[in-house]
Amino acid sequence: MSYECTFICSPELDSTKIEDLVAKVSKIIETAEGKIKNLQQLGKRKLAYNIKKFREGNYVYVEFDANGSVVLSLENFFKVNDDVIRFLTVKVEEKKKKAVKKTKVVEKKQEVAVEAPVEEKKEEETVNAESADISDTTTK
C-alpha cells in the first residue's frame, strides 16, 4: 500500500537533530521492507494554532510504500518521541481507480442527458399533431 506521512518537529531543534529524526523514520520504514518514494524537509513554518505552546514547527513530508504494520510502528515512534509535536499518516489510493470511477459517472450523466431531449421532441410532435387536427376541424 502507498502512504503519505507528515510530521511536525519542535522549532527548538537544530538541523542535525531533525536529520537524525528523519533518518530514524526512514530506518523504521526500510527495516519493515518498505520503500521511500519521496522525502522532503519543508522547513520551519507557522502553525495555524498553538501546539504544545509552540507557534512554529519544522515540517517533514514522507511518501512510502509498505504494509500496514509499518504505519503502526511509525506512529508509536512519533508518540514516544517528544521532539515530534504532531503527525498525520494517510493511506493513498491509486489514481487510476479514482479516474475510472469518475469517467463511469460522467458517462452515465451523458447517457441520461442524451435520452431526455429525444423524449421531449416526441411529446412536442404529438402536441403539434393534435393542434393540427383541431385546426383542421375548426376550419371546415
N, CA, C and O of each residue as an XYZ file, in Angstrom:
560
protein
N       0.840     -1.169      0.000
C       0.000      0.000      0.000
C       0.888      1.235      0.000
O       2.058      1.184      0.379
N       0.317      2.316     -0.423
C       1.043      3.571     -0.502
C       0.529      4.517      0.575
O      -0.678      4.628      0.788
N       1.446      5.196      1.252
C       1.097      6.078      2.360
C       1.815      7.408      2.236
O       2.876      7.503      1.619
N       1.221      8.436      2.834
C       1.842      9.743      2.989
C       1.868     10.052      4.468
O       0.877      9.834      5.165
N       2.995     10.560      4.961
C       3.118     10.896      6.364
C       3.741     12.285      6.479
O       4.775     12.565      5.872
N       3.111     13.135      7.251
C       3.652     14.450      7.553
C       3.786     14.541      9.057
O       2.844     14.244      9.792
N       4.954     14.950      9.515
C       5.114     15.167     10.946
C       5.786     16.506     11.197
O       6.577     16.993     10.390
N       5.445     17.088     12.345
C       5.945     18.403     12.717
C       6.860     18.238     13.923
O       6.468     17.682     14.949
N       8.077     18.730     13.782
C       9.056     18.663     14.861
C       9.068     19.993     15.610
O       8.629     21.020     15.092
N       9.571     19.953     16.814
C       9.697     21.144     17.644
C      10.560     22.189     16.937
O      11.562     21.833     16.317
N      10.192     23.475     17.017
C      11.001     24.514     16.374
C      12.340     24.754     17.084
O      13.220     25.423     16.543
N      12.486     24.219     18.267
C      13.719     24.404     19.031
C      14.838     23.469     18.578
O      15.989     23.645     18.978
N      14.514     22.485     17.754
C      15.514     21.525     17.289
C      16.420     22.157     16.238
O      15.970     22.941     15.402
N      17.711     21.803     16.295
C      18.601     22.254     15.233
C      18.541     21.254     14.072
O      17.931     20.191     14.186
N      19.173     21.608     12.971
C      19.044     20.809     11.747
C      19.622     19.395     11.897
O      19.119     18.464     11.269
N      20.649     19.218     12.701
C      21.220     17.870     12.865
C      20.251     16.944     13.585
O      20.150     15.767     13.239
N      19.536     17.457     14.582
C      18.565     16.618     15.294
C      17.379     16.270     14.393
O      16.835     15.169     14.469
N      16.987     17.214     13.546
C      15.894     16.937     12.600
C      16.333     15.862     11.609
O      15.559     14.963     11.282
N      17.561     15.952     11.137
C      18.076     14.940     10.217
C      18.165     13.574     10.897
O      17.942     12.548     10.255
N      18.490     13.553     12.193
C      18.503     12.292     12.939
C      17.104     11.684     13.014
O      16.935     10.476     12.848
N      16.103     12.532     13.267
C      14.714     12.052     13.300
C      14.308     11.483     11.939
O      13.698     10.417     11.863
N      14.645     12.194     10.883
C      14.310     11.740      9.528
C      15.007     10.418      9.234
O      14.416      9.529      8.620
N      16.257     10.281      9.665
C      16.993      9.034      9.460
C      16.335      7.879     10.214
O      16.260      6.767      9.692
N      15.859      8.131     11.436
C      15.180      7.088     12.210
C      13.873      6.676     11.546
O      13.539      5.492     11.496
N      13.140      7.658     11.038
C      11.876      7.359     10.357
C      12.141      6.524      9.110
O      11.452      5.532      8.874
N      13.117      6.909      8.319
C      13.424      6.140      7.106
C      13.940      4.748      7.461
O      13.683      3.795      6.726
N      14.663      4.614      8.576
C      15.141      3.295      9.007
C      13.965      2.402      9.411
O      13.954      1.211      9.098
N      12.976      2.976     10.105
C      11.784      2.206     10.503
C      11.070      1.680      9.260
O      10.650      0.523      9.221
N      10.937      2.526      8.258
C      10.244      2.129      7.034
C      11.032      1.047      6.291
O      10.458      0.056      5.840
N      12.331      1.239      6.169
C      13.146      0.312      5.393
C      13.363     -1.026      6.091
O      13.507     -2.044      5.414
N      13.390     -1.057      7.433
C      13.548     -2.336      8.131
C      12.313     -3.209      7.984
O      12.399     -4.433      8.090
N      11.170     -2.593      7.742
C       9.939     -3.352      7.525
C       9.708     -3.614      6.041
O       8.584     -3.877      5.614
N      10.789     -3.540      5.257
C      10.752     -3.797      3.816
C       9.868     -2.806      3.060
O       9.241     -3.158      2.060
N       9.825     -1.580      3.541
C       9.108     -0.519      2.844
C      10.043      0.223      1.912
O      11.264      0.098      2.006
N       9.462      0.992      1.019
C      10.246      1.747      0.051
C       9.832      3.213      0.110
O       8.654      3.533     -0.046
N      10.795      4.103      0.333
C      10.512      5.535      0.399
C      10.521      6.094     -1.020
O      11.510      5.966     -1.742
N       9.404      6.719     -1.416
C       9.295      7.324     -2.732
C       9.765      8.772     -2.725
O      10.448      9.220     -3.646
N       9.388      9.504     -1.669
C       9.677     10.930     -1.602
C       9.897     11.312     -0.143
O       9.138     10.896      0.733
N      10.924     12.096      0.114
C      11.220     12.562      1.467
C      11.638     14.016      1.364
O      12.634     14.336      0.715
N      10.873     14.904      2.007
C      11.161     16.326      1.929
C      11.144     16.946      3.313
O      10.245     16.686      4.113
N      12.144     17.769      3.588
C      12.120     18.596      4.780
C      11.621     19.969      4.335
O      12.322     20.696      3.633
N      10.410     20.312      4.749
C       9.770     21.533      4.273
C      10.187     22.775      5.056
O       9.842     23.894      4.676
N      10.919     22.585      6.132
C      11.438     23.716      6.884
C      10.486     24.209      7.971
O       9.450     23.602      8.244
N      10.870     25.325      8.578
C      10.095     25.888      9.683
C       8.958     26.733      9.121
O       9.161     27.590      8.261
N       7.758     26.471      9.629
C       6.563     27.195      9.194
C       5.707     27.550     10.393
O       5.785     26.921     11.448
N       4.897     28.562     10.207
C       3.994     28.998     11.258
C       2.819     28.023     11.344
O       2.278     27.599     10.323
N       2.434     27.676     12.557
C       1.305     26.771     12.772
C      -0.010     27.557     12.748
O      -0.029     28.751     13.045
N      -1.082     26.897     12.401
C      -2.392     27.540     12.369
C      -2.864     27.879     13.781
O      -3.590     28.853     13.976
N      -2.455     27.082     14.760
C      -2.785     27.321     16.158
C      -1.653     26.757     17.011
O      -0.843     25.959     16.540
N      -1.610     27.178     18.255
C      -0.540     26.720     19.143
C      -0.661     25.223     19.415
O      -1.746     24.712     19.689
N       0.473     24.535     19.332
C       0.546     23.120     19.678
C       1.655     22.985     20.711
O       2.813     23.305     20.440
N       1.296     22.513     21.885
C       2.253     22.384     22.986
C       3.037     23.679     23.207
O       4.247     23.658     23.428
N       2.329     24.796     23.143
C       2.859     26.146     23.355
C       3.860     26.593     22.279
O       4.628     27.530     22.501
N       3.854     25.934     21.126
C       4.707     26.345     20.015
C       3.861     27.039     18.965
O       2.738     26.617     18.690
N       4.394     28.105     18.376
C       3.697     28.820     17.309
C       4.262     28.448     15.934
O       3.665     28.773     14.908
N       5.416     27.767     15.915
C       6.054     27.331     14.680
C       6.457     25.868     14.805
O       6.495     25.311     15.902
N       6.756     25.261     13.669
C       7.214     23.881     13.681
C       7.984     23.553     12.423
O       7.798     24.196     11.390
N       8.840     22.565     12.502
C       9.603     22.088     11.351
C       8.841     20.933     10.710
O       8.634     19.895     11.338
N       8.426     21.115      9.467
C       7.612     20.128      8.761
C       8.494     19.156      7.987
O       9.494     19.544      7.383
N       8.099     17.873      8.020
C       8.762     16.839      7.230
C       7.670     16.003      6.561
O       6.703     15.596      7.204
N       7.841     15.753      5.264
C       6.862     15.010      4.466
C       7.516     13.757      3.894
O       8.612     13.820      3.336
N       6.833     12.608      4.036
C       7.371     11.332      3.542
C       6.282     10.585      2.775
O       5.165     10.427      3.266
N       6.618     10.125      1.562
C       5.750      9.221      0.796
C       6.447      7.877      0.760
O       7.643      7.802      0.476
N       5.698      6.797      1.049
C       6.333      5.482      1.051
C       5.341      4.382      0.725
O       4.131      4.533      0.894
N       5.888      3.267      0.251
C       5.120      2.047      0.010
C       5.522      1.036      1.063
O       6.707      0.750      1.237
N       4.542      0.494      1.766
C       4.823     -0.506      2.800
C       3.506     -1.163      3.208
O       2.434     -0.793      2.730
N       3.613     -2.146      4.104
C       2.390     -2.773      4.621
C       1.880     -1.985      5.835
O       2.550     -1.064      6.302
N       0.724     -2.337      6.334
C       0.078     -1.588      7.400
C       0.800     -1.602      8.725
O       0.634     -0.678      9.522
N       1.597     -2.621      8.985
C       2.300     -2.690     10.263
C       3.352     -1.589     10.392
O       3.693     -1.187     11.504
N       3.858     -1.106      9.278
C       4.836     -0.022      9.306
C       4.196      1.251      9.850
O       4.821      1.989     10.612
N       2.960      1.502      9.460
C       2.264      2.690      9.930
C       2.120      2.648     11.448
O       2.319      3.657     12.124
N       1.780      1.502     11.970
C       1.638      1.351     13.414
C       2.960      1.615     14.131
O       2.984      2.331     15.132
N       4.051      1.050     13.636
C       5.348      1.258     14.282
C       5.814      2.705     14.142
O       6.427      3.246     15.062
N       5.530      3.338     13.002
C       5.873      4.751     12.832
C       5.117      5.627     13.820
O       5.706      6.494     14.466
N       3.817      5.400     13.936
C       3.018      6.215     14.842
C       3.412      5.986     16.295
O       3.368      6.921     17.095
N       3.794      4.772     16.651
C       4.294      4.521     18.004
C       5.587      5.304     18.245
O       5.788      5.857     19.326
N       6.452      5.348     17.249
C       7.681      6.126     17.362
C       7.375      7.608     17.567
O       8.000      8.258     18.405
N       6.415      8.149     16.807
C       6.053      9.561     16.933
C       5.467      9.861     18.311
O       5.758     10.905     18.896
N       4.641      8.949     18.831
C       4.020      9.162     20.138
C       5.042      9.174     21.265
O       4.906      9.945     22.215
N       6.052      8.341     21.171
C       7.063      8.232     22.218
C       8.059      9.398     22.160
O       8.571      9.836     23.190
N       8.324      9.885     20.966
C       9.332     10.920     20.771
C       8.757     12.293     21.116
O       7.766     12.712     20.519
N       9.362     12.992     22.064
C       8.881     14.308     22.493
C       9.202     15.410     21.487
O       8.581     16.473     21.525
N      10.144     15.181     20.602
C      10.508     16.189     19.614
C       9.467     16.318     18.505
O       9.427     17.336     17.815
N       8.640     15.317     18.327
C       7.560     15.359     17.333
C       6.307     15.860     18.043
O       5.802     15.223     18.967
N       5.809     17.033     17.585
C       4.649     17.620     18.269
C       3.327     17.256     17.605
O       2.278     17.340     18.244
N       3.354     16.851     16.326
C       2.124     16.429     15.645
C       2.493     15.577     14.444
O       3.547     15.778     13.841
N       1.631     14.623     14.088
C       1.876     13.776     12.918
C       0.555     13.339     12.316
O      -0.477     13.308     12.987
N       0.610     13.003     11.037
C      -0.568     12.503     10.331
C      -0.100     11.559      9.233
O       0.764     11.904      8.428
N      -0.684     10.361      9.211
C      -0.374      9.375      8.182
C      -1.665      9.046      7.445
O      -2.697      8.776      8.060
N      -1.589      9.073      6.111
C      -2.770      8.873      5.279
C      -2.480      7.794      4.244
O      -1.408      7.777      3.640
N      -3.439      6.892      4.042
C      -3.335      5.866      3.007
C      -3.741      6.496      1.670
O      -4.776      7.156      1.576
N      -2.928      6.288      0.652
C      -3.169      6.883     -0.659
C      -3.658      5.796     -1.601
O      -3.013      4.759     -1.754
N      -4.804      6.037     -2.232
C      -5.331      5.092     -3.205
C      -4.753      5.422     -4.572
O      -4.304      6.542     -4.819
N      -4.771      4.448     -5.440
C      -4.258      4.658     -6.786
C      -5.142      5.628     -7.545
O      -6.366      5.594     -7.423
N      -4.524      6.482     -8.320
C      -5.264      7.484     -9.086
C      -6.044      6.861    -10.227
O      -7.060      7.412    -10.650
N      -5.591      5.729    -10.730
C      -6.264      5.075    -11.842
C      -7.667      4.646    -11.453
O      -8.608      4.821    -12.227
N      -7.817      4.086    -10.256
C      -9.126      3.622     -9.813
C     -10.086      4.795     -9.682
O     -11.249      4.691    -10.074
N      -9.616      5.895     -9.142
C     -10.469      7.070     -8.988
C     -10.868      7.627    -10.346
O     -12.013      8.036    -10.535
N      -9.938      7.647    -11.291
C     -10.227      8.178    -12.613
C     -11.262      7.322    -13.330
O     -12.136      7.859    -14.011
N     -11.182      6.013    -13.193
C     -12.138      5.113    -13.825
C     -13.532      5.341    -13.253
O     -14.508      5.383    -14.002
N     -13.634      5.486    -11.948
C     -14.931      5.721    -11.325
C     -15.526      7.040    -11.805
O     -16.726      7.110    -12.071
N     -14.715      8.080    -11.918
C     -15.211      9.378    -12.356
C     -15.704      9.315    -13.787
O     -16.731      9.917    -14.100
N     -15.007      8.606    -14.671
C     -15.434      8.534    -16.058
C     -16.737      7.759    -16.189
O     -17.561      8.095    -17.039
N     -16.947      6.734    -15.372
C     -18.200      5.988    -15.416
C     -19.361      6.875    -15.007
O     -20.430      6.812    -15.615
N     -19.170      7.694    -13.994
C     -20.222      8.605    -13.542
C     -20.531      9.623    -14.623
O     -21.699      9.921    -14.874
N     -19.512     10.160    -15.265
C     -19.706     11.140    -16.329
C     -20.435     10.508    -17.502
O     -21.322     11.135    -18.081
N     -20.082      9.280    -17.865
C     -20.743      8.596    -18.975
C     -22.224      8.383    -18.685
O     -23.059      8.552    -19.574
N     -22.558      8.014    -17.452
C     -23.963      7.815    -17.088
C     -24.734      9.117    -17.194
O     -25.865      9.133    -17.680
N     -24.132     10.208    -16.742
C     -24.797     11.512    -16.825
C     -25.025     11.910    -18.277
O     -26.068     12.476    -18.607
N     -24.054     11.620    -19.153
C     -24.191     11.954    -20.562
C     -25.290     11.129    -21.210
O     -26.029     11.640    -22.052
N     -25.413      9.852    -20.829
C     -26.465      8.997    -21.381
C     -27.835      9.538    -21.001
O     -28.740      9.578    -21.835
N     -27.991      9.947    -19.772
C     -29.268     10.497    -19.321
C     -29.559     11.794    -20.046
O     -30.700     12.041    -20.437
N     -28.553     12.623    -20.231
C     -28.736     13.909    -20.915
C     -29.105     13.705    -22.378
O     -29.891     14.483    -22.918
N     -28.568     12.694    -23.030
C     -28.865     12.431    -24.429
C     -30.281     11.891    -24.570
O     -30.968     12.256    -25.524
N     -30.739     11.053    -23.681
C     -32.062     10.447    -23.773
C     -33.176     11.442    -23.489
O     -34.237     11.338    -24.105
N     -32.995     12.373    -22.617
C     -34.048     13.294    -22.209
C     -34.557     14.165    -23.356
O     -35.775     14.260    -23.507
N     -33.730     14.803    -24.169
C     -34.256     15.634    -25.253
C     -35.025     14.849    -26.302
O     -35.952     15.395    -26.901
N     -34.686     13.608    -26.545
C     -35.398     12.793    -27.528
C     -36.844     12.618    -27.095
O     -37.748     12.715    -27.925
N     -37.076     12.370    -25.846
C     -38.438     12.190    -25.335
C     -39.217     13.490    -25.432
O     -40.407     13.472    -25.746
N     -38.566     14.623    -25.168
C     -39.239     15.912    -25.260
C     -39.678     16.188    -26.692
O     -40.758     16.735    -26.914
N     -38.845     15.813    -27.672
C     -39.206     16.027    -29.075
C     -40.427     15.213    -29.453
O     -41.283     15.706    -30.188
N     -40.537     13.981    -28.974
C     -41.699     13.146    -29.264
C     -42.965     13.778    -28.706
O     -44.006     13.772    -29.362
N     -42.880     14.323    -27.492
C     -44.040     14.970    -26.890
C     -44.447     16.194    -27.696
O     -45.637     16.431    -27.901
N     -43.460     16.985    -28.163
C     -43.758     18.166    -28.961
C     -44.432     17.779    -30.275
O     -45.356     18.462    -30.719
N     -43.979     16.688    -30.903
C     -44.563     16.248    -32.164
C     -46.023     15.838    -31.978
O     -46.866     16.155    -32.817
N     -46.326     15.135    -30.885
C     -47.711     14.725    -30.652
C     -48.582     15.934    -30.357
O     -49.733     15.983    -30.792
N     -48.058     16.909    -29.627
C     -48.827     18.127    -29.345
C     -49.070     18.889    -30.640
O     -50.176     19.385    -30.858
N     -48.074     18.993    -31.498
C     -48.232     19.690    -32.771
C     -49.237     18.966    -33.660
O     -50.038     19.612    -34.336
N     -49.206     17.647    -33.669
C     -50.145     16.876    -34.487
C     -51.567     17.063    -33.974
O     -52.485     17.214    -34.780
N     -51.777     17.059    -32.672
C     -53.109     17.261    -32.109
C     -53.627     18.657    -32.419
O     -54.804     18.824    -32.739
N     -52.767     19.651    -32.329
C     -53.214     21.019    -32.626
C     -53.534     21.164    -34.105
O     -54.417     21.941    -34.471
N     -52.837     20.434    -34.956
C     -53.131     20.468    -36.395
C     -54.494     19.837    -36.650
O     -55.248     20.343    -37.481
N     -54.837     18.738    -35.958
C     -56.127     18.097    -36.105
C     -57.235     19.031    -35.668
O     -58.282     19.115    -36.311
N     -57.003     19.727    -34.580
C     -58.016     20.657    -34.064
C     -58.219     21.806    -35.034
O     -59.355     22.213    -35.278
N     -57.146     22.330    -35.588
C     -57.270     23.450    -36.532
C     -57.943     22.998    -37.821
O     -58.649     23.793    -38.441
N     -57.754     21.749    -38.247
C     -58.401     21.252    -39.442
C     -59.919     21.155    -39.225
O     -60.685     21.471    -40.136
N     -60.352     20.739    -38.076
C     -61.779     20.586    -37.828
C     -62.443     21.941    -37.660
O     -63.616     22.085    -38.008
N     -61.750     22.927    -37.149
C     -62.366     24.245    -36.962
C     -62.443     25.004    -38.284
O     -63.327     25.848    -38.433
N     -61.584     24.753    -39.226
C     -61.595     25.460    -40.495
C     -62.618     24.878    -41.455
O     -62.992     25.564    -42.407
N     -63.077     23.692    -41.268
C     -64.030     23.064    -42.198
C     -65.361     23.572    -41.962
O     -66.305     23.168    -42.641
